[in-house]
Amino acid sequence: MSSPTPPLAQPTPPLTQPAPTSVGGILRQLGPGLIITASIVGSGELIVTPKLGASFGFTLLWFIILGCVLKVFIQIELGRFTLARGLTTLETLNLVPGPRAVVSWLLWLWAIMFIATIFQIAGMVGGVASVLAIAGVNLPTEIIAIFIGVVTALLLVVGRYRFVEAASTWMVVAFTLCTMTAVIALQFTPYAITLKNLAEGFSFNLPGSFTVAFAAFGVIGVGASELIFYPYWVLEKGYARHVGPRDGTVAWAERARGWMRVLKADSWVSCAIYTSATIAFYLLGAAVLRAKGLDVTNADMIKTLSSMYVETFGAWSLWLFLIGAVAVLYSTIFVATASNARLMVDALVVFKVRTFSAEADRQRMIRWCCVLVPAAWTLLYVVWGSPVTLVFVGAVAQGMMIPFLALAALWLNHRRADPALRTGNFWRACLWVSAAAMTAVGLYQVVTTVAPLLK
């Protein structure tokens, strides 16, 4: 088991302080959830969710909402442990009992998923490159992808937490406004959504083919990557630093409960935002793409997706879609790159590859990884292409990892929860329902996707 490492991007000594209690004070402390919201509403919402709507119509609306809400319980549980112990996600997962080879078996599964998510980011880079090509950038998409990689690396090398938080917040605002406006305008077109459509969406039916639905479940809402990312941003925002080292005192318990309320508010506010955006993308796909008999494929991805806006607003809205698509996809690229850079540095410590004697050394390595990660996903897109396929590689890997994260969260809640932050029976029941749903979907994926490959 690795020794705890200091929180990321915190060069100053721990500074404890009580949590705000007013609504305004709590809102001013939100941030980690907004960062991962910018990551969440990306390929899953723009590519996978409309594809799901095009394939099955309104039938799976309930499934989309459930997929967004259920995973928040796991997110909060992982955040709770980080808040109390000051450990990163990888350090936490390394505590999970079971076989070990240098590190816990769960971290080796994470390493596989981590590689697959680089494929997913590469697919999103292809999406942004395609959007910019349609917008008039007269360059091969491969050259555009390289440019995106260079810009992303430069932005992250010079930026820190506040820059990432501010940039993510503005991108969240941009794509949310574009999508919500499109859904409202849809009601004044032949593709207007009716009460019958909504009733169908809550009929709780499942399609015969569940593969696309599973892929969507893996990336809509808080995906496996975001569940792992979230505690890192909780640390960088300072929640755990404000709570202070766990000393068993009454003062520590009060601070921990106070900042836990802030963390929950942060998680649920972000859930409301990305669930609304996800529903909007799904409704656009179900109403427009399904009615036109269109599917989202590698060859015509952007052209097909843009029809959701063009059929709603008219031909002029192609530009509105292009702006929204760039905001949606690039926000995920940006945040996922920043988060994966931190994960890579943490992995070096947890896997006992190297240690950092000072926080400055860690920050220097993070900056190097902010260059390495864009280089990796740029190379993948240039060599492979096929953005939809690349996205689905990451989507399936995330979907398979989610059940293990859910089981880890259950173990933390039952075996490692601090008495001051112990949950009630209702919360624990919701956590069990969430874990059961994620495990069921994960087993389905193993049976339908992985098992045939072993024959």
C-alpha positions as CSV (number, residue, x, y, z in Angstrom):
1,M,0.0,0.0,0.0
2,S,1.4,3.4,-1.0
3,S,1.9,6.1,1.6
4,P,-0.4,9.0,1.4
5,T,0.8,11.8,-0.9
6,P,0.2,15.5,-0.3
7,P,-2.8,17.0,-2.1
8,L,-2.1,18.3,-5.6
9,A,-1.4,21.9,-6.3
10,Q,-1.3,22.9,-2.6
11,P,2.1,24.4,-2.0
12,T,1.0,26.3,1.2
13,P,0.6,24.6,4.6
14,P,-2.9,23.2,5.5
15,L,-5.3,26.0,6.4
16,T,-8.4,24.9,8.3
17,Q,-11.5,26.9,8.2
18,P,-15.2,26.3,8.9
19,A,-17.5,25.7,5.9
20,P,-20.0,28.4,4.8
21,T,-23.6,27.9,5.9
22,S,-25.4,30.4,3.8
23,V,-26.7,29.6,0.3
24,G,-24.5,32.4,-1.1
25,G,-21.5,31.2,0.7
26,I,-21.9,27.6,-0.4
27,L,-22.5,28.7,-4.0
28,R,-19.2,30.6,-4.0
29,Q,-17.4,27.4,-2.9
30,L,-18.7,25.3,-5.8
31,G,-16.2,24.4,-8.5
32,P,-15.1,20.7,-8.7
33,G,-18.5,19.7,-9.9
34,L,-18.5,22.4,-12.6
35,I,-15.1,21.3,-13.8
36,I,-16.2,17.7,-14.3
37,T,-19.5,18.9,-15.8
38,A,-17.4,20.4,-18.6
39,S,-15.9,17.0,-19.0
40,I,-19.2,15.1,-18.7
41,V,-21.1,16.9,-21.4
42,G,-18.9,15.9,-24.2
43,S,-18.7,12.9,-26.5
44,G,-21.4,11.1,-24.5
45,E,-23.9,13.8,-24.9
46,L,-23.1,15.2,-28.4
47,I,-22.3,11.8,-30.1
48,V,-23.5,8.8,-28.1
49,T,-26.7,10.2,-26.6
50,P,-28.2,11.5,-29.9
51,K,-27.1,8.2,-31.5
52,L,-29.2,6.5,-28.9
53,G,-32.2,8.7,-29.6
54,A,-31.8,8.1,-33.3
55,S,-31.7,4.3,-32.8
56,F,-34.5,3.9,-30.2
57,G,-36.6,7.1,-30.3
58,F,-38.0,8.3,-26.9
59,T,-38.1,4.9,-25.4
60,L,-34.9,5.2,-23.3
61,L,-35.5,8.7,-21.9
62,W,-36.0,7.2,-18.4
63,F,-32.7,5.3,-18.8
64,I,-30.8,8.4,-19.7
65,I,-32.1,10.2,-16.6
66,L,-31.4,7.2,-14.4
67,G,-27.9,6.9,-15.8
68,C,-27.2,10.6,-14.9
69,V,-28.6,10.5,-11.3
70,L,-27.6,7.1,-10.0
71,K,-23.9,7.6,-10.3
72,V,-23.9,10.7,-8.2
73,F,-24.1,8.6,-5.1
74,I,-20.8,6.9,-6.0
75,Q,-19.2,10.3,-6.8
76,I,-20.2,11.7,-3.4
77,E,-19.0,8.6,-1.6
78,L,-15.5,8.8,-3.2
79,G,-15.5,12.5,-2.4
80,R,-16.4,11.8,1.2
81,F,-13.4,9.6,1.8
82,T,-11.1,12.2,0.1
83,L,-12.5,14.9,2.2
84,A,-11.9,13.0,5.4
85,R,-8.5,11.5,4.7
86,G,-7.0,13.8,2.1
87,L,-6.1,10.9,-0.2
88,T,-6.2,10.9,-4.0
89,T,-8.5,8.6,-5.9
90,L,-5.7,6.2,-6.8
91,E,-4.5,6.1,-3.2
92,T,-8.1,5.3,-2.1
93,L,-8.5,2.5,-4.7
94,N,-5.2,1.1,-3.6
95,L,-6.7,0.4,-0.2
96,V,-9.3,-2.0,-1.6
97,P,-8.6,-5.5,-0.4
98,G,-7.8,-8.4,-2.8
99,P,-4.8,-9.6,-4.8
100,R,-1.9,-7.3,-5.2
101,A,1.0,-7.0,-7.6
102,V,2.8,-3.9,-6.4
103,V,-0.6,-2.3,-6.2
104,S,-4.2,-3.4,-5.8
105,W,-5.9,-5.4,-8.5
106,L,-8.3,-2.5,-9.0
107,L,-5.6,-0.2,-10.0
108,W,-4.5,-2.5,-12.8
109,L,-8.1,-2.5,-14.1
110,W,-8.0,1.3,-13.9
111,A,-4.8,1.4,-15.9
112,I,-6.6,-0.5,-18.8
113,M,-9.5,2.0,-18.7
114,F,-7.1,4.9,-18.6
115,I,-5.5,3.8,-21.9
116,A,-9.0,3.3,-23.4
117,T,-10.1,6.8,-22.4
118,I,-7.2,8.3,-24.4
119,F,-8.8,6.7,-27.4
120,Q,-12.1,8.4,-26.4
121,I,-10.4,11.8,-26.2
122,A,-8.8,11.2,-29.6
123,G,-12.3,10.7,-31.0
124,M,-13.5,14.0,-29.6
125,V,-10.4,15.7,-31.1
126,G,-11.5,14.3,-34.4
127,G,-15.0,15.7,-33.8
128,V,-13.6,19.2,-33.1
129,A,-11.4,19.0,-36.2
130,S,-14.3,18.0,-38.3
131,V,-16.4,20.9,-37.0
132,L,-13.7,23.4,-37.7
133,A,-13.2,22.0,-41.2
134,I,-16.9,22.4,-41.9
135,A,-16.7,26.0,-40.4
136,G,-14.2,26.9,-43.1
137,V,-10.8,26.0,-41.7
138,N,-9.2,24.9,-45.0
139,L,-6.7,22.4,-43.6
140,P,-6.7,18.6,-43.3
141,T,-8.4,17.4,-40.1
142,E,-5.1,15.8,-39.0
143,I,-3.3,19.2,-39.1
144,I,-6.2,20.8,-37.2
145,A,-6.0,18.0,-34.6
146,I,-2.3,18.7,-34.1
147,F,-3.1,22.4,-33.7
148,I,-5.7,21.5,-31.0
149,G,-3.1,19.4,-29.2
150,V,-0.6,22.2,-29.2
151,V,-3.1,24.8,-27.9
152,T,-4.4,22.5,-25.2
153,A,-0.9,21.8,-23.9
154,L,0.0,25.5,-23.8
155,L,-3.1,26.4,-22.0
156,L,-2.7,23.8,-19.3
157,V,1.1,24.3,-18.9
158,V,0.6,27.9,-17.9
159,G,-2.7,27.5,-16.0
160,R,-3.6,26.2,-12.6
161,Y,-6.8,25.3,-10.7
162,R,-8.5,28.7,-11.0
163,F,-7.9,28.9,-14.7
164,V,-9.3,25.4,-15.3
165,E,-12.3,26.2,-13.2
166,A,-13.0,29.5,-14.9
167,A,-12.5,28.1,-18.4
168,S,-14.7,25.1,-17.6
169,T,-17.5,27.2,-16.2
170,W,-17.7,29.4,-19.3
171,M,-17.7,26.3,-21.6
172,V,-20.5,24.8,-19.5
173,V,-22.6,28.0,-19.9
174,A,-22.0,28.1,-23.7
175,F,-23.1,24.5,-24.5
176,T,-26.0,24.6,-22.0
177,L,-27.5,27.7,-23.5
178,C,-27.1,26.5,-27.1
179,T,-28.7,23.1,-26.4
180,M,-31.6,24.4,-24.2
181,T,-32.4,27.0,-26.9
182,A,-32.5,24.3,-29.5
183,V,-35.0,22.2,-27.6
184,I,-37.3,25.1,-26.9
185,A,-37.2,26.1,-30.6
186,L,-37.9,22.5,-31.6
187,Q,-41.5,22.9,-30.3
188,F,-42.2,25.4,-33.2
189,T,-41.3,22.9,-35.9
190,P,-42.8,19.7,-37.3
191,Y,-40.5,17.8,-35.0
192,A,-42.2,19.1,-31.8
193,I,-42.1,16.8,-28.8
194,T,-45.6,15.7,-27.7
195,L,-46.9,14.4,-24.4
196,K,-47.3,11.0,-26.1
197,N,-43.5,11.1,-26.8
198,L,-42.7,11.8,-23.2
199,A,-45.1,9.1,-22.0
200,E,-43.2,6.7,-24.3
201,G,-40.0,7.9,-22.7
202,F,-41.2,6.9,-19.3
203,S,-42.7,3.5,-20.3
204,F,-39.6,1.8,-18.8
205,N,-39.1,-0.4,-21.8
206,L,-35.7,-1.7,-23.0
207,P,-34.7,-2.3,-26.6
208,G,-33.7,-5.7,-27.9
209,S,-30.2,-4.5,-28.6
210,F,-28.7,-3.0,-25.5
211,T,-25.1,-2.4,-26.7
212,V,-25.5,1.3,-27.7
213,A,-27.5,1.9,-24.5
214,F,-24.7,0.4,-22.4
215,A,-22.2,2.6,-24.1
216,A,-24.3,5.6,-23.4
217,F,-24.7,4.5,-19.7
218,G,-20.9,4.4,-19.5
219,V,-20.4,8.0,-20.6
220,I,-23.6,9.9,-19.8
221,G,-23.7,11.6,-16.4
222,V,-20.7,10.9,-14.2
223,G,-18.7,8.3,-16.2
224,A,-16.0,6.2,-14.7
225,S,-13.4,8.8,-15.6
226,E,-15.2,11.6,-13.9
227,L,-15.8,9.5,-10.8
228,I,-12.0,9.1,-10.6
229,F,-11.3,12.8,-11.6
230,Y,-13.6,14.3,-9.0
231,P,-11.6,13.8,-5.8
232,Y,-8.5,15.4,-7.5
233,W,-10.5,18.6,-8.1
234,V,-11.9,18.4,-4.5
235,L,-8.3,18.4,-3.3
236,E,-7.3,21.3,-5.6
237,K,-10.3,23.4,-4.6
238,G,-9.2,23.0,-1.0
239,Y,-12.1,21.2,0.7
240,A,-9.9,18.6,2.4
241,R,-7.3,21.3,3.3
242,H,-10.1,23.3,5.0
243,V,-11.2,20.3,7.0
244,G,-7.6,19.6,8.1
245,P,-5.8,16.5,9.3
246,R,-8.1,13.9,10.9
247,D,-7.4,14.3,14.7
248,G,-10.6,12.9,16.2
249,T,-11.6,16.2,17.8
250,V,-15.1,17.7,17.9
251,A,-13.8,20.7,15.9
252,W,-12.5,18.5,13.1
253,A,-15.9,16.6,13.0
254,E,-17.8,19.9,12.7
255,R,-15.6,21.1,9.9
256,A,-15.8,17.8,8.1
257,R,-19.6,17.8,8.2
258,G,-19.8,21.4,7.1
259,W,-17.5,20.8,4.1
260,M,-19.4,17.6,3.3
261,R,-22.5,19.7,2.9
262,V,-20.6,21.9,0.4
263,L,-19.4,18.8,-1.5
264,K,-22.9,17.4,-1.8
265,A,-24.2,20.8,-3.0
266,D,-21.4,20.9,-5.5
267,S,-22.2,17.4,-6.8
268,W,-26.0,17.8,-7.0
269,V,-25.8,21.3,-8.7
270,S,-23.5,19.9,-11.3
271,C,-25.8,16.8,-11.7
272,A,-28.8,19.2,-12.4
273,I,-26.8,21.0,-15.1
274,Y,-25.4,18.0,-17.0
275,T,-28.7,15.9,-16.7
276,S,-30.6,18.8,-18.3
277,A,-28.0,19.1,-21.1
278,T,-28.0,15.3,-21.6
279,I,-31.8,15.1,-21.8
280,A,-31.8,18.0,-24.3
281,F,-29.3,16.1,-26.6
282,Y,-31.3,12.9,-26.3
283,L,-34.6,14.7,-27.2
284,L,-33.0,16.3,-30.2
285,G,-31.8,13.0,-31.4
286,A,-35.0,11.2,-30.8
287,A,-37.2,13.9,-32.3
288,V,-35.1,14.9,-35.4
289,L,-32.6,12.1,-36.2
290,R,-35.1,9.3,-35.6
291,A,-37.8,11.0,-37.7
292,K,-35.4,11.6,-40.6
293,G,-34.0,8.0,-40.3
294,L,-30.5,9.2,-39.7
295,D,-27.7,7.5,-37.7
296,V,-24.5,8.9,-36.3
297,T,-21.6,7.3,-38.2
298,N,-17.9,7.9,-38.6
299,A,-18.3,9.2,-42.2
300,D,-21.1,11.8,-41.6
301,M,-21.0,12.4,-37.9
302,I,-21.0,16.2,-37.9
303,K,-23.3,16.5,-40.9
304,T,-25.8,14.2,-39.2
305,L,-25.6,15.9,-35.8
306,S,-25.9,19.4,-37.3
307,S,-29.3,18.4,-38.7
308,M,-30.7,18.5,-35.2
309,Y,-30.1,22.3,-35.2
310,V,-30.7,23.0,-38.9
311,E,-34.2,21.3,-38.8
312,T,-35.0,23.2,-35.7
313,F,-33.8,26.8,-36.5
314,G,-33.1,26.7,-40.2
315,A,-30.0,26.7,-42.4
316,W,-28.4,29.6,-40.6
317,S,-28.2,27.6,-37.3
318,L,-25.4,25.4,-38.7
319,W,-23.1,28.0,-37.2
320,L,-24.9,27.8,-33.8
321,F,-24.4,24.1,-33.9
322,L,-20.7,24.4,-34.8
323,I,-20.1,26.8,-31.9
324,G,-22.0,24.6,-29.5
325,A,-20.2,21.4,-30.8
326,V,-16.8,23.0,-30.3
327,A,-17.7,24.1,-26.8
328,V,-19.1,20.7,-25.9
329,L,-16.3,18.6,-27.3
330,Y,-13.4,20.8,-26.4
331,S,-14.6,21.3,-22.8
332,T,-14.2,17.6,-22.4
333,I,-10.9,17.4,-24.1
334,F,-9.6,20.3,-22.0
335,V,-10.8,19.0,-18.6
336,A,-10.0,15.3,-19.4
337,T,-6.4,16.3,-20.4
338,A,-5.9,18.4,-17.2
339,S,-7.3,15.5,-15.0
340,N,-5.4,12.7,-16.8
341,A,-2.2,14.7,-16.3
342,R,-2.8,14.7,-12.6
343,L,-3.7,11.0,-12.6
344,M,-0.5,10.1,-14.5
345,V,1.6,11.9,-11.9
346,D,-0.3,10.3,-9.0
347,A,0.1,6.9,-10.7
348,L,3.8,7.3,-10.8
349,V,3.8,7.5,-7.0
350,V,1.2,4.9,-6.2
351,F,2.8,2.4,-8.6
352,K,6.1,3.2,-6.9
353,V,7.8,4.4,-10.1
354,R,9.0,7.5,-8.5
355,T,8.5,9.9,-5.6
356,F,8.4,13.7,-5.3
357,S,10.4,15.4,-2.5
358,A,8.6,18.7,-2.9
359,E,5.3,20.0,-4.3
360,A,7.2,22.0,-6.9
361,D,8.6,18.8,-8.4
362,R,5.1,17.3,-8.6
363,Q,3.8,20.4,-10.3
364,R,6.7,20.3,-12.8
365,M,5.8,16.7,-13.7
366,I,2.1,17.6,-14.1
367,R,3.1,20.3,-16.6
368,W,5.1,17.7,-18.5
369,C,2.1,15.3,-18.5
370,C,0.0,18.2,-19.8
371,V,2.2,18.0,-22.9
372,L,2.4,14.2,-23.0
373,V,-1.4,13.5,-22.9
374,P,-2.3,15.8,-25.8
375,A,0.6,14.3,-27.8
376,A,-0.9,10.8,-27.2
377,W,-4.5,11.6,-28.3
378,T,-3.3,13.6,-31.2
379,L,-1.2,10.7,-32.5
380,L,-4.1,8.3,-32.0
381,Y,-6.4,10.4,-34.1
382,V,-3.9,11.0,-36.8
383,V,-3.1,7.3,-37.1
384,W,-6.5,5.8,-36.6
385,G,-9.2,8.4,-37.5
386,S,-12.8,7.2,-37.2
387,P,-13.9,9.5,-34.3
388,V,-17.1,7.6,-33.5
389,T,-15.2,4.3,-33.1
390,L,-12.6,5.9,-31.0
391,V,-15.2,7.4,-28.7
392,F,-17.0,4.0,-28.3
393,V,-13.7,2.3,-27.3
394,G,-13.5,4.6,-24.3
395,A,-17.2,4.4,-23.6
396,V,-17.2,0.6,-23.3
397,A,-14.1,0.6,-21.1
398,Q,-15.7,3.2,-18.8
399,G,-18.9,1.2,-18.6
400,M,-16.9,-1.9,-17.6
401,M,-15.0,0.0,-14.9
402,I,-18.1,1.6,-13.3
403,P,-19.2,-1.5,-11.4
404,F,-15.8,-1.9,-9.7
405,L,-15.9,1.8,-8.6
406,A,-19.4,1.2,-7.2
407,L,-18.2,-1.8,-5.2
408,A,-15.3,0.2,-4.0
409,A,-17.6,3.0,-2.8
410,L,-19.8,0.4,-1.0
411,W,-16.7,-1.0,0.8
412,L,-15.6,2.6,1.8
413,N,-19.1,3.3,3.1
414,H,-19.4,0.1,5.2
415,R,-15.7,-0.4,6.3
416,R,-13.8,2.8,6.1
417,A,-16.3,5.6,6.8
418,D,-15.3,8.1,9.5
419,P,-17.9,8.1,12.4
420,A,-18.3,11.9,12.0
421,L,-19.4,11.4,8.3
422,R,-21.3,8.2,8.7
423,T,-24.4,8.0,6.4
424,G,-28.0,7.2,7.2
425,N,-30.0,4.2,6.1
426,F,-31.7,6.1,3.2
427,W,-28.4,7.2,1.7
428,R,-26.9,3.7,2.1
429,A,-29.9,2.2,0.4
430,C,-29.5,4.6,-2.6
431,L,-25.8,3.7,-2.7
432,W,-26.8,0.0,-2.9
433,V,-29.3,0.7,-5.7
434,S,-26.7,2.7,-7.6
435,A,-24.1,-0.1,-7.2
436,A,-26.5,-2.8,-8.2
437,A,-27.6,-1.0,-11.3
438,M,-24.0,-0.3,-12.4
439,T,-23.0,-3.9,-11.7
440,A,-25.9,-5.3,-13.7
441,V,-25.0,-3.2,-16.7
442,G,-21.4,-4.1,-16.4
443,L,-22.2,-7.8,-16.3
444,Y,-24.4,-7.4,-19.4
445,Q,-21.5,-5.8,-21.2
446,V,-19.2,-8.7,-20.3
447,V,-21.7,-11.3,-21.5
448,T,-22.6,-9.6,-24.8
449,T,-19.4,-7.9,-25.8
450,V,-16.4,-9.5,-24.2
451,A,-17.5,-13.2,-23.9
452,P,-18.0,-13.6,-27.7
453,L,-14.4,-12.4,-28.3
454,L,-13.1,-15.2,-26.1
455,K,-14.7,-18.0,-28.2
